[in-house]
């Protein structure tokens, strides 16, 4: 196969109160805070959490042990603000770690799968990503994530 799905990368959560959700994940559930990032092109703030309390080696970063809290950037009118306005709090997307994202996108296109991103774009922490349109998945938003040797490790805030 010219591409493969390597596993679940993370689940994206869009809460109405991101600060309270982050507090709950960290202080109540004891998840490790891995870092946050402003994705300016999407007017989105991301905060990543993991369940095991330790740092994961690069080869297991995409093992599905992460939750991503999403929030609109200040004065943002990006996709998270629109999601919250339309649907309210909830699971926003499921992200899958993939190998050879370009090849996978070519195959999806050959199968007439509708994409939000026709070509890979830069995602959080130096990853390459592409979203599959929910119309092609029965209503689910799927993010395809390709990590590379240059993927920036998540850093905890001081």
Secondary structure as UniProt FT lines:
FT   STRAND          4..14
FT   HELIX           18..23
FT   HELIX           24..28
FT   STRAND          32..39
FT   HELIX           40..42
FT   STRAND          44..50
FT   HELIX           58..60
FT   TURN            61..62
FT   STRAND          66..72
FT   TURN            74..75
FT   HELIX           79..87
FT   STRAND          90..99
FT   HELIX           101..110
FT   TURN            111..112
FT   STRAND          121..122
FT   HELIX           124..126
FT   STRAND          128..132
FT   HELIX           134..136
FT   TURN            137..138
FT   STRAND          142..146
FT   TURN            149..150
//
